Amino acid sequence: MKALFAQNQLDTQRPLATESVKRAVVSTARDSWEVYFSRLFPATGSVGTGVQVLAVSHTGIKLLRMVKGSREAGGRLQVLRTYSFADILFVTIPSQNMLEFNLASEKVILFSARAHQVKTLVDDFILELKKDSDYVVAVRNFLPEDPALLAFHKGDIIHLQPLEPPRMGYSAGCVVRKKVVYLEELRHRGPDFGWRFGTVHGRVGRFPSELVQPAAAPDFLQLPAEPGRGRAAAVAAAVASTAAAWEVGRRREGPPVRAGSPDRAEDGLTLPPYSMLEFAQKYFRDPQRRPQDGLRLKSKDGRESRTLEDILCFTKTPLQESLIELSDSSLNKMATDMFLAVMRFMGDAPLKGQSELDVLYTLLKLCGDHEVMRDECYCQVVKQITDNTSTKPDSCQRGWRLLYIVAAYHSCSEVLQSHLVRFLQDVSRTPGLPFQGIAKACEQNLQKTLCFGGRVELPSSMELRAMLAGRSSKRQLFLLPGGLERHLKIKTCTVALDVVEEICAEMALKRPEAFSEYVIFVVTNRGQHVCPLSRCTYILDVASEMEQVGGGYTLWFRRVLWDQPLKFENELYVTMHYNQVLPDYLKGLFSSVPASRPSEQQLQQVSKLASLQHRAKDRSYLPSVREVQDYIPAQLYRTMAGSAWLSLLGQHRQQTQALSPHQARAQFLELQQGHGASPLHPCRQPEWPLPQHRDARPGAVSGGGRARGESAQRPR
């Protein structure tokens, strides 16, 4: 804003400005000042989140809190979390003063006396943004076996494609796994009526209309306004854009035409399907335009047919242009800089004052800022580890380590995917070849990245040193309710869902429905700030993020949904749930705790639960009056004398004394569930039980990265 004022020579002495300047000032303030154009509502979130204000603007909602500033006398508003309208599916008011924001993969719960006004305002914004939108959001999973159909998961944003007829004599469509789907074949009121056509994550295909609903255009799909990159940026796989254009836009009667040099279609050379050499032949620059010493293949008549220019072999000299044919000169310059960074990381070029971490950051940032360069990066690394003849003894090994890291952060296009996976599988499965183990690990990282989106936080220097030394995992502490500890092996691409599944497997839970009821939380500021991790969050991303802010943190495993009935066979399962339920029961947060004087039946129920708690501690003696007080909710304990409660407990002593501590805990949970007092239905918002045996220390526990789509909801 200061630069805009200076540019237009505006100050207190000359406050006058033209209409265009005024509009520029307002536009700059709207886009750069976080809460200036927002309507503010008083709101609170869960304990520990610190939410005090909810801001609603034209871009979305923000969770705010007031902090003391060094200059502002009254403090300033700090943004805790931001959600765009593209993230919000709809808003409901489950109860008075309660707002439930339903996002693509989770929910955000807030409490505000102005809940109805907030919902009306948010609904108006979402409705306006959905008008004339070319995007829809999936409300259910669609995973068909037919590759011509578009597969997606609930919450995916799908970009609709037009169905207008093409020019006379031409056919319009898209390539779906080497098969052309023609738009004009989707006849109105025909067998395909009720289907839509769209694209998501670089895939294109048809899908049922009833599985989606209109959505606002997501900000992350806006194409960059860089000159000369319109076509390349619009296609997820830049290398496939020319080939797809020829394939889709050709006349149906015409012969198949390949993009690039006309000589290629006449070449009798046959290469193994889905090999990297086949990919290079199709999408690399035509080597005949740059004849140099290299691999020379011969046609059937024995004459030299083309020069592949060491197309996928190690080179000691930097590239002068990109491997993949990119028409944009700026992208070509990036490719040569990228290859030099690859050489420096592998030790085949001097670092020139940079560290290995600096070089790696340069590579990852190029791939992150320019999606069309990711295939180029993969091809460059594969080239340098193929037939590596470097004088540096560890060059090839460092190249594989680089491929391992890149695969953990960035995906490749669908065009390259089959070739790259085939390359990695050939190395990992061929007996006697070196680097079999890391080739398999690279494939696993790539598959994880394709599924979960890739790491977000750049690796720390400690993590990079560990990876270069061949250590790809670490032991990680997770806290379960009651101070239970689990040390799990965390790999580079371990996500929160992996941790949930591993702990659930230890509790004998194997169904996906059960996995969805548990969440990993990152806890900071000695338990004052609790934040759930999205299932797609990479555990080591949290470690990198926390190292940057220098705060201590722990990782907790908790159950947050209670749709599935409780089980009582597995000891870890029973102990974990008992430890989570018990504190809320003692605070009187369940409907089984009467609000007024309890009846005789309720007294028997409460006294039996108290007796089971005593036995769960492996104690066989009759408890003291002081101990009894710890087993009964405070509001109930005050209704009778301690000696009367002790007498009631004595009636259950013989029955509970025959139980083991595990059986006592299981029976406690069974009684809670059987009498409608399951934690599924607390009558008030439960408190979050903090572990008392451990402090959060810097570096004590490492965890997952940026909590994408984090919720302010607190678990029970």
PEVEN-V113820 format. One record per residue. N is the residue number from 0. SS is DSSP state (~ for helix, > for strand, _ for the rest). OMEGA is omega in whole degrees, 0 to 359 (none if undefined). Layout:
# PEVEN-V113820
n->[N:N]
ss->[SS:SS]
omega->[OMEGA:OMEGA]
This chain:
# PEVEN-V113820
n->[0:1:2:3:4:5:6:7:8:9:10:11:12:13:14:15:16:17:18:19:20:21:22:23:24:25:26:27:28:29:30:31:32:33:34:35:36:37:38:39:40:41:42:43:44:45:46:47:48:49:50:51:52:53:54:55:56:57:58:59:60:61:62:63:64:65:66:67:68:69:70:71:72:73:74:75:76:77:78:79:80:81:82:83:84:85:86:87:88:89:90:91:92:93:94:95:96:97:98:99:100:101:102:103:104:105:106:107:108:109:110:111:112:113:114:115:116:117:118:119:120:121:122:123:124:125:126:127:128:129:130:131:132:133:134:135:136:137:138:139:140:141:142:143:144:145:146:147:148:149:150:151:152:153:154:155:156:157:158:159:160:161:162:163:164:165:166:167:168:169:170:171:172:173:174:175:176:177:178:179:180:181:182:183:184:185:186:187:188:189:190:191:192:193:194:195:196:197:198:199:200:201:202:203:204:205:206:207:208:209:210:211:212:213:214:215:216:217:218:219:220:221:222:223:224:225:226:227:228:229:230:231:232:233:234:235:236:237:238:239:240:241:242:243:244:245:246:247:248:249:250:251:252:253:254:255:256:257:258:259:260:261:262:263:264:265:266:267:268:269:270:271:272:273:274:275:276:277:278:279:280:281:282:283:284:285:286:287:288:289:290:291:292:293:294:295:296:297:298:299:300:301:302:303:304:305:306:307:308:309:310:311:312:313:314:315:316:317:318:319:320:321:322:323:324:325:326:327:328:329:330:331:332:333:334:335:336:337:338:339:340:341:342:343:344:345:346:347:348:349:350:351:352:353:354:355:356:357:358:359:360:361:362:363:364:365:366:367:368:369:370:371:372:373:374:375:376:377:378:379:380:381:382:383:384:385:386:387:388:389:390:391:392:393:394:395:396:397:398:399:400:401:402:403:404:405:406:407:408:409:410:411:412:413:414:415:416:417:418:419:420:421:422:423:424:425:426:427:428:429:430:431:432:433:434:435:436:437:438:439:440:441:442:443:444:445:446:447:448:449:450:451:452:453:454:455:456:457:458:459:460:461:462:463:464:465:466:467:468:469:470:471:472:473:474:475:476:477:478:479:480:481:482:483:484:485:486:487:488:489:490:491:492:493:494:495:496:497:498:499:500:501:502:503:504:505:506:507:508:509:510:511:512:513:514:515:516:517:518:519:520:521:522:523:524:525:526:527:528:529:530:531:532:533:534:535:536:537:538:539:540:541:542:543:544:545:546:547:548:549:550:551:552:553:554:555:556:557:558:559:560:561:562:563:564:565:566:567:568:569:570:571:572:573:574:575:576:577:578:579:580:581:582:583:584:585:586:587:588:589:590:591:592:593:594:595:596:597:598:599:600:601:602:603:604:605:606:607:608:609:610:611:612:613:614:615:616:617:618:619:620:621:622:623:624:625:626:627:628:629:630:631:632:633:634:635:636:637:638:639:640:641:642:643:644:645:646:647:648:649:650:651:652:653:654:655:656:657:658:659:660:661:662:663:664:665:666:667:668:669:670:671:672:673:674:675:676:677:678:679:680:681:682:683:684:685:686:687:688:689:690:691:692:693:694:695:696:697:698:699:700:701:702:703:704:705:706:707:708:709:710:711:712:713:714:715]
ss->[_:~:~:~:~:~:~:_:_:_:_:_:_:_:_:_:_:_:~:~:~:~:~:~:~:~:~:~:~:~:~:~:_:_:_:_:_:_:>:>:>:>:_:>:_:_:_:_:_:_:_:_:>:>:>:>:_:_:_:>:>:>:>:>:>:>:>:_:_:_:_:_:_:_:_:>:>:>:>:>:>:>:>:>:_:_:_:>:>:>:>:>:_:_:_:_:_:>:>:>:>:>:>:_:_:_:>:>:>:>:>:_:_:_:~:~:~:~:~:~:~:~:~:~:~:~:~:~:~:~:_:_:_:_:>:>:>:>:_:_:_:>:_:_:_:_:_:_:>:_:_:>:_:_:_:_:>:>:>:>:_:_:_:_:_:_:_:_:_:_:_:_:>:>:>:>:_:_:>:>:>:>:~:~:~:_:_:_:_:_:_:_:_:_:>:>:>:>:>:>:_:_:>:>:>:>:>:>:~:~:~:>:>:>:>:_:_:_:~:~:~:_:_:_:_:_:_:_:_:~:~:~:~:~:_:_:_:~:~:~:~:~:~:~:~:~:~:~:~:_:_:_:_:_:_:_:_:_:_:_:_:~:~:~:~:~:_:_:_:_:_:_:_:_:_:~:~:~:~:~:~:~:~:>:_:_:~:~:~:_:_:_:_:_:_:>:>:>:_:_:_:_:_:>:>:>:>:_:_:_:_:_:_:_:_:_:_:_:_:_:_:_:_:>:_:_:_:_:~:~:~:~:~:~:~:~:~:~:~:~:~:~:~:~:~:~:_:_:_:_:_:_:_:_:_:~:~:~:~:~:~:~:~:~:~:~:~:~:~:_:~:~:~:~:~:~:~:~:~:~:~:~:~:~:~:_:_:_:_:_:_:_:_:_:~:~:~:~:~:~:~:~:~:~:~:~:~:~:~:_:_:_:_:~:~:~:~:~:~:~:~:~:~:~:~:~:~:~:~:_:_:_:_:_:_:~:~:~:~:~:~:~:~:~:~:~:~:~:~:~:~:~:_:_:_:_:_:_:_:_:~:~:~:~:~:~:~:~:_:_:_:_:>:>:>:>:>:>:>:>:~:~:~:>:>:>:>:>:>:>:>:_:_:_:>:~:~:~:~:~:~:~:~:~:~:~:_:_:_:_:_:~:~:~:~:_:_:>:>:>:>:>:>:>:_:_:_:_:>:>:>:>:_:_:_:_:_:>:~:~:~:~:~:~:~:~:~:~:~:_:_:_:>:>:>:>:>:>:>:_:_:_:_:_:_:_:_:_:_:_:~:~:~:~:~:~:~:~:~:~:~:~:~:~:~:~:_:_:_:>:_:_:_:_:_:_:_:_:_:~:~:~:~:~:~:~:~:~:~:~:~:~:~:~:~:~:_:_:_:_:_:_:_:_:~:~:~:~:~:~:~:_:_:~:~:~:~:_:_:_:_:~:~:~:~:~:~:~:~:~:~:~:~:~:~:~:~:_:_:_:~:~:~:~:~:~:~:~:~:~:~:~:~:~:_:_:_:_:~:~:~:>:_:_:_:_:_:_:_:_:_:_:_:_:_:_:_:_:_:_:_:_:_:_:_:_:_:_:_:_:_:_:_:_:_:_]
omega->[178:179:179:178:181:181:181:175:179:174:182:180:181:185:185:180:178:180:181:178:178:179:179:179:180:180:179:179:181:185:188:179:195:186:187:182:182:171:188:178:174:182:175:177:180:177:178:181:177:181:178:185:172:179:178:180:181:181:183:180:178:174:189:169:180:177:179:179:181:183:184:182:183:182:180:180:178:180:178:183:180:175:177:179:176:179:188:177:177:182:177:176:184:178:183:177:181:178:179:178:181:179:184:186:183:180:175:182:175:179:182:176:179:186:183:178:179:181:180:181:180:179:179:179:182:180:180:181:181:180:179:178:177:185:173:178:181:178:176:175:175:185:183:176:180:182:179:179:184:178:178:178:178:180:178:176:185:178:182:178:183:180:179:179:180:177:181:178:180:177:179:180:180:178:178:180:176:176:181:175:185:183:184:178:178:186:176:182:177:181:180:180:186:178:175:180:182:183:176:178:178:178:183:177:180:177:182:183:187:182:184:172:183:181:174:180:181:182:188:179:177:184:179:182:179:183:174:183:183:183:184:183:182:182:183:178:184:184:182:188:181:181:180:179:177:185:186:186:183:171:184:181:187:178:178:181:176:177:176:184:178:181:187:182:182:183:180:184:177:181:179:181:177:174:177:178:177:177:180:180:184:194:176:177:181:183:181:177:181:184:174:177:179:182:182:179:183:178:186:182:174:181:180:184:180:175:180:169:183:196:177:179:181:175:180:183:180:176:177:176:185:174:177:184:178:185:184:182:180:177:179:178:177:182:179:176:180:182:177:177:177:180:181:180:181:179:181:175:182:181:179:175:179:173:176:180:178:181:180:179:179:180:183:180:177:180:180:182:185:184:183:181:185:178:179:180:179:182:180:181:178:178:185:177:179:182:184:180:183:175:177:187:183:183:184:179:178:176:177:177:178:178:178:181:180:180:179:186:187:176:174:178:177:179:181:190:183:181:182:178:178:178:182:179:178:180:186:186:181:182:175:180:175:175:179:182:182:176:177:179:177:179:179:177:181:180:177:181:178:183:189:173:177:177:182:182:178:183:176:179:179:179:180:179:179:180:179:178:177:178:185:180:178:176:187:180:173:181:174:181:180:179:176:182:174:177:184:177:182:178:183:185:176:179:182:179:178:180:179:182:181:179:178:178:177:177:178:174:186:185:179:179:179:181:186:183:182:185:171:179:171:186:182:177:178:175:181:180:183:184:178:178:173:180:181:183:177:186:182:174:178:179:180:181:181:177:180:181:176:181:174:182:174:178:182:174:183:172:183:176:186:180:182:179:181:176:187:183:186:185:178:179:182:182:181:182:177:181:180:183:188:181:180:177:181:175:178:186:182:184:178:180:184:181:180:182:185:175:180:179:179:177:178:180:183:181:177:177:178:179:178:177:180:180:179:176:179:179:182:182:177:183:175:178:180:179:179:180:180:183:187:175:189:184:177:182:182:183:179:177:181:180:178:177:180:178:179:179:181:179:182:188:184:181:183:182:180:182:169:178:178:179:178:178:180:180:176:179:182:178:177:181:184:182:175:181:180:176:174:185:175:181:175:181:182:174:180:181:180:175:186:190:188:173:175:182:177:178:182:180:177:185:191:192:181:181:183:180:183:180:175:181:181:180:177:none]
